[in-house]
């Protein structure tokens, strides 16, 4: 008997939608098309979309579960389990927790980064989404280099991003509102924060050599790398020369074009698409997609966004849905080197979404299958279960 049988949906197969049934066995897709066998779990997908699960290579919304208000901490296991439920219920079956390790104390400190990477390793068997560690290394955080290299060697880092927010931090010191928010996050006094910034800046001459050593360590371990908020083509090209092949949130079109010319993966935020523009006033993701200058969309700070964004792109006439969905499934999987997911095909990992698209731009998830497990039910009337029980998070 088939583990899970999804019948009669409009499945995204080979870049186009066609009516088909899917059989899922032992965590993989084992059959596509007309299937006459029964399943232990059967999902009636007639009139619904059947799509590959979302691969989210950059999401930091979990920080709100760790610290919902400045200075208010919750245990890491509570935060990770709640974030897992949010990700799965929004169709994210592979999630990279984008964890910033900065030179700051507090939320983005080495202590929190350590708690998170150790928490992921410990809780991985209990989490429904395939949960991975995306380390966002603030390059002025020179004291972290040795530990990051050790984590790379241990295989704990799945993606390594190079961040440089120092100029922005200095620029915001004279903005009272932004300054207060930054300092609250660290738990320092105003004077202590200024002293810390001065100390970090005093070591600026050591930063590029540190980046080169870490990039070499990542290449040795075959860990994919990203550069964050590249401001110029020269910056993008310098990172590419170090093997950093993913451009994350380039801040202008000129830099995005340089990334495209180098065949880099180009990441923008799905919330940018859903909202109709960047909340910071920077690059408009939909415009970049229309110009062929964005290949991946990520949740960034909002887990529902990768599900919503492809439908918004289709409704706005930017891309047909089949191509738009590639931005949140197959393309991020390729960028991360995960060749076992992102598409509905034989022998692929059984990460499958069943979606009601009746209401334009408001897709509703009926069911989520993650690695062959029925992980979420949004419409129990569509599901029949016999025999072996499955892990289920019911709405």
C-alpha positions as MATLAB code, in Angstrom:
seq = 'XXXXXXXXXXXXXXXXXXXXXXXXXXXXXXXXXXXXXXXXXXXXXXXXXXXXXXXXXXXXXXXXXXXXXXXXXXXXXXXXXXXXXXXXXXXXXXXXXXXXXXXXXXXXXXXXXXXXXXXXXXXXXXXXXXXXXXXXXXXXXXXXXXXXXXXXXXXXXXXXXXXXXXXXXXXXXXXXXXXXXXXXXXXXXXXXXXXXXXXXXXXXXXXXXXXXXXXXXXXXXXXXXXXXXXXXXXXXXXXXXXXXXXXXXXXXXXXXXXXXXXXXXXXXXXXXXXXXXXXXXXXXXXXXXXXXXXXXXXXXXXXXXXXXXXXXXXXXXXXXXXXXXXXXXXXXXXXXXXXXXXXXXXXXXXXXXXXXXXXXXXXXXXXXXXXXXXXXXXXXXXXXXXXXXXXXXXX';
ca = [
       0.000    0.000    0.000;
       1.214    3.526   -0.838;
       2.125    5.686    2.177;
       0.362    8.804    0.824;
      -1.693    9.128   -2.334;
      -2.602   12.588   -3.662;
      -5.324   12.230   -6.262;
      -6.608   14.333   -9.115;
      -4.891   17.673   -8.550;
      -3.417   20.169  -10.999;
       0.218   19.279  -10.384;
       3.232   21.350  -11.416;
       5.140   18.846  -13.531;
       7.941   19.734  -15.909;
       7.211   23.449  -15.734;
       3.494   23.257  -16.476;
       0.277   22.304  -14.713;
      -1.417   19.036  -15.596;
      -3.930   16.802  -13.879;
      -2.141   13.950  -12.160;
      -1.998   11.845   -9.028;
       1.134   11.421   -6.905;
       2.191    8.437   -4.831;
       4.610    9.045   -1.968;
       6.521    6.183   -0.368;
       9.398    6.086    2.135;
       9.811    9.857    2.009;
      10.101   10.088   -1.777;
       7.880   10.604   -4.818;
       7.421    7.159   -6.379;
       4.696    7.683   -8.916;
       3.169   10.408  -11.106;
       0.116   10.248  -13.356;
      -2.759    7.768  -13.209;
      -2.369    5.542  -10.124;
      -4.740    2.701   -9.308;
      -3.321    1.649   -5.913;
      -4.680    2.644   -2.515;
      -2.884    4.729    0.067;
      -2.702    4.646    3.836;
      -3.335    8.383    3.643;
      -5.307    9.745    0.707;
      -5.659   13.430   -0.120;
      -8.416   14.443   -2.497;
      -6.813   17.195   -4.591;
      -9.531   17.546   -7.226;
      -9.800   21.206   -8.229;
      -6.676   22.045   -6.211;
      -3.050   22.849   -6.997;
      -0.289   20.379   -6.145;
       3.072   22.086   -5.789;
       6.573   21.260   -4.559;
       7.339   22.431   -1.035;
       8.932   25.824   -0.448;
      12.693   26.022    0.120;
      13.392   29.127    2.207;
      17.104   29.901    2.197;
      16.871   33.071    4.316;
      14.358   33.565    7.099;
      14.907   35.336   10.407;
      11.312   35.592   11.645;
      12.265   33.034   14.312;
      14.019   35.894   16.150;
      10.575   37.096   17.237;
      10.023   33.781   18.998;
      13.403   34.080   20.730;
      12.914   37.718   21.764;
       9.348   38.948   21.118;
      10.155   42.228   22.862;
      13.534   43.879   23.561;
      15.115   42.153   26.529;
      12.385   39.461   26.763;
      13.952   36.033   26.076;
      12.264   32.666   25.597;
      13.923   29.220   25.652;
      15.454   28.212   22.340;
      13.512   24.939   22.126;
      10.205   26.795   22.519;
      11.238   29.315   19.856;
      12.390   26.674   17.369;
       9.342   24.436   17.744;
       6.942   27.370   17.347;
       8.890   28.640   14.314;
       8.737   25.150   12.810;
       4.942   25.156   13.113;
       4.753   28.553   11.456;
       7.023   27.489    8.601;
       5.182   24.226    7.905;
       1.733   25.829    8.049;
       2.911   28.294    5.391;
       4.229   25.575    3.081;
       7.921   25.897    3.931;
       9.295   22.364    4.013;
      12.993   23.301    3.988;
      13.918   26.234    6.209;
      17.298   27.879    6.687;
      17.286   29.869    9.918;
      19.316   32.954    9.017;
      21.153   33.658   12.249;
      23.179   36.834   12.603;
      26.371   36.600   14.647;
      27.438   40.162   15.156;
      30.003   41.964   17.280;
      27.021   43.103   19.379;
      25.919   41.413   22.595;
      22.246   40.468   23.024;
      19.951   38.981   20.390;
      22.650   38.745   17.694;
      25.488   37.679   19.939;
      27.738   34.650   19.743;
      25.931   33.215   22.752;
      22.599   33.267   20.937;
      24.129   31.909   17.723;
      25.601   29.028   19.722;
      22.288   28.321   21.434;
      20.555   28.257   18.072;
      22.970   25.996   16.198;
      23.081   23.581   19.145;
      19.283   23.740   19.442;
      18.824   22.864   15.774;
      21.156   19.887   16.079;
      19.328   18.662   19.200;
      15.759   19.239   18.002;
      16.163   18.245   14.348;
      14.392   14.862   14.763;
      11.337   16.603   16.282;
      10.996   19.323   13.640;
       8.673   18.805   10.680;
      10.487   21.117    8.289;
      14.012   20.181    7.220;
      15.693   22.784    9.425;
      19.141   24.094    8.535;
      21.571   26.701    9.841;
      22.346   29.793    7.754;
      25.026   31.779    9.540;
      25.046   35.492    8.762;
      28.550   36.534    9.757;
      29.080   40.234   10.390;
      32.535   40.576    8.888;
      33.729   43.072   11.528;
      33.114   40.373   14.135;
      36.739   39.250   13.979;
      36.700   37.406   17.287;
      34.202   34.898   15.853;
      36.441   33.649   13.046;
      37.966   30.702   14.900;
      34.603   29.404   16.144;
      32.965   29.785   12.724;
      35.797   27.827   11.130;
      35.273   25.086   13.725;
      31.526   24.980   13.001;
      32.252   24.704    9.282;
      34.640   21.832    9.933;
      32.004   20.098   12.087;
      29.380   20.400    9.324;
      27.059   22.568   11.416;
      26.813   25.457    8.937;
      24.641   24.871    5.850;
      24.964   28.360    4.357;
      27.478   31.094    5.206;
      26.645   34.723    4.473;
      29.022   37.669    4.709;
      27.269   40.727    6.134;
      28.684   44.208    6.529;
      26.313   46.532    8.360;
      29.026   48.663    9.941;
      28.559   51.732    7.724;
      24.813   51.560    8.298;
      25.304   51.238   12.051;
      27.539   54.294   12.165;
      25.102   56.263   10.005;
      22.205   55.432   12.326;
      23.991   56.568   15.476;
      22.683   60.074   14.873;
      19.086   58.885   14.336;
      17.490   58.832   17.823;
      14.777   56.299   17.007;
      17.054   53.861   15.165;
      19.820   54.333   17.725;
      17.485   53.467   20.592;
      16.289   50.331   18.816;
      19.851   49.141   18.143;
      20.971   49.738   21.705;
      17.885   48.062   23.222;
      18.715   44.948   21.207;
      22.181   44.763   22.786;
      21.256   45.514   26.400;
      24.144   48.027   26.672;
      24.111   51.595   27.888;
      24.367   54.309   25.253;
      27.948   55.123   26.246;
      29.002   51.466   26.261;
      27.527   50.948   22.786;
      29.512   53.917   21.407;
      32.702   52.547   22.967;
      32.029   49.132   21.430;
      31.528   50.609   17.950;
      34.790   52.561   18.248;
      36.667   49.426   19.289;
      35.253   47.381   16.408;
      36.115   50.079   13.862;
      39.706   50.214   15.120;
      40.322   46.735   13.658;
      38.938   47.462   10.188;
      42.281   46.694    8.484;
      41.960   43.010    9.496;
      38.506   42.408    7.999;
      39.320   41.437    4.394;
      41.929   38.850    5.402;
      39.443   37.302    7.808;
      36.804   37.071    5.060;
      39.312   35.345    2.772;
      40.193   32.738    5.391;
      36.555   31.948    6.149;
      35.660   31.763    2.453;
      38.470   29.246    1.976;
      37.209   27.204    4.940;
      33.684   27.190    3.453;
      34.982   26.149    0.026;
      36.913   23.303    1.641;
      33.679   22.037    3.210;
      31.628   22.702    0.038;
      29.334   25.098    1.928;
      27.520   27.566   -0.330;
      28.152   31.244    0.444;
      26.180   34.478    0.111;
      27.070   38.152    0.244;
      24.480   40.445    1.761;
      23.387   43.909    0.585;
      26.096   44.315   -2.077;
      26.196   47.996   -3.018;
      28.379   47.960   -6.141;
      29.292   45.627   -9.012;
      32.872   45.689   -7.721;
      31.751   44.349   -4.343;
      29.770   41.550   -5.991;
      32.665   40.619   -8.256;
      35.107   40.580   -5.344;
      32.894   38.169   -3.442;
      32.382   35.981   -6.516;
      36.175   35.697   -6.806;
      36.089   34.131   -3.327;
      33.517   31.542   -4.406;
      30.526   33.461   -3.037;
      27.963   32.675   -5.719;
      24.723   33.922   -4.139;
      23.965   37.666   -4.155;
      21.514   38.383   -1.362;
      19.498   41.617   -1.601;
      21.734   43.661   -3.950;
      20.794   47.253   -3.181;
      20.567   48.578   -6.744;
      19.918   47.403  -10.287;
      23.496   47.948  -11.426;
      24.765   45.482   -8.837;
      22.003   42.992   -9.624;
      23.002   43.138  -13.302;
      26.603   42.402  -12.359;
      25.389   39.374  -10.390;
      23.290   38.161  -13.326;
      26.237   38.597  -15.708;
      28.254   36.305  -13.452;
      25.465   33.673  -13.328;
      25.049   34.211   -9.602;
      21.831   33.322   -7.810;
      20.102   36.600   -6.895;
      17.899   36.682   -3.786;
      15.238   39.208   -2.892;
      12.608   39.162   -0.177;
       9.176   37.685   -0.823;
       7.621   40.316    1.509;
       8.892   42.936   -0.944;
       6.742   41.311   -3.668;
       3.675   40.846   -1.482;
       3.748   44.441   -0.205;
       4.504   45.937   -3.619;
       7.948   47.236   -2.678;
      10.726   47.282   -0.137;
       9.899   48.508    3.380;
      13.294   50.281    3.344;
      12.676   52.045    0.035;
      15.361   49.999   -1.713;
      15.084   47.793   -4.808;
      11.590   46.696   -5.897;
      11.725   42.895   -6.138;
       8.860   42.565   -8.642;
      10.615   44.962  -10.998;
      13.830   42.965  -10.678;
      11.963   39.735  -11.411;
      10.385   41.288  -14.492;
      13.860   42.256  -15.728;
      15.308   38.800  -15.079;
      17.402   40.080  -12.166;
      15.998   37.914   -9.373;
      16.150   34.120   -9.292;
      15.184   33.376   -5.668;
      12.626   34.722   -3.203;
      13.074   34.204    0.547;
      10.782   34.751    3.522;
      13.220   37.266    5.048;
      11.220   38.443    8.085;
       7.738   36.992    7.318;
       6.990   33.273    6.880;
       3.710   33.624    4.913;
       5.377   35.674    2.156;
       6.928   32.902   -0.029;
       3.511   31.262   -0.409;
       1.793   34.536   -1.299;
       4.440   36.084   -3.563;
       4.151   33.778   -6.624;
       0.380   34.310   -6.712;
       0.914   38.086   -6.524;
       3.418   37.894   -9.405;
       0.948   35.883  -11.484;
      -1.950   38.248  -10.685;
       0.174   41.270  -11.630;
       1.235   39.682  -14.918;
       4.926   39.626  -13.994;
       5.300   35.837  -14.431;
       2.936   32.918  -14.962;
       2.427   30.961  -11.758;
       4.481   27.961  -12.891;
       7.550   30.162  -13.402;
       6.854   32.261  -10.331;
       6.718   29.149   -8.138;
      10.226   28.228   -9.284;
      11.471   31.283   -7.344;
      10.468   29.699   -4.024;
      11.097   26.012   -4.729;
      13.427   24.768   -7.463;
      15.628   27.871   -7.724;
      16.509   28.157   -4.014;
      17.108   24.395   -3.911;
      19.579   24.746   -6.803;
      21.270   27.741   -5.189;
      21.791   25.770   -1.965;
      23.021   22.653   -3.765;
      19.985   20.572   -2.770;
      19.292   18.483   -5.852;
      16.767   16.181   -4.162;
      13.905   18.684   -3.826;
      12.160   21.714   -5.304;
      10.314   19.900   -8.104;
       7.695   17.158   -8.362;
       9.536   14.281  -10.004;
      10.301   10.603   -9.473;
      12.775    9.889   -6.631;
      12.628   13.466   -5.339;
      12.075   14.138   -1.649;
       8.340   14.018   -0.928;
       7.792   17.672   -0.012;
       4.366   18.482   -1.448;
       1.760   21.199   -0.952;
      -1.933   20.914   -1.776;
      -3.385   24.402   -2.233;
      -6.817   25.904   -2.818;
      -6.285   28.849   -5.178;
      -9.947   29.803   -5.514;
      -9.437   33.275   -4.053;
      -6.970   35.322   -6.137;
      -3.724   36.191   -4.310;
      -4.937   34.397   -1.168;
      -3.894   30.753   -1.578;
      -5.088   28.478    1.219;
      -3.076   25.440    2.210;
      -5.158   22.260    2.365;
      -2.290   19.916    3.267;
       1.498   19.870    3.622;
       3.573   16.725    3.207;
       7.181   17.059    4.421;
       9.636   14.241    3.673;
       6.699   11.907    3.179;
       4.944   12.821    6.451;
       1.544   14.471    6.541;
       2.719   17.481    8.521;
      -0.203   19.921    8.337;
      -3.920   19.720    7.551;
      -5.899   22.824    6.673;
      -8.990   20.973    5.413;
      -9.688   17.652    7.136;
     -12.583   16.911    4.781;
     -10.044   16.305    2.002;
      -8.062   13.700    3.978;
      -8.780   10.031    4.649;
      -6.430    8.045    6.870;
      -6.271    4.307    7.512;
      -3.631    2.122    9.084;
      -0.308    3.644   10.123;
      -0.583    6.981   11.974;
       1.334   10.021   10.726;
       2.648   13.174   12.382;
      -0.069   15.759   11.887;
      -0.373   19.410   12.877;
      -4.076   20.098   12.370;
      -5.409   23.587   11.876;
];
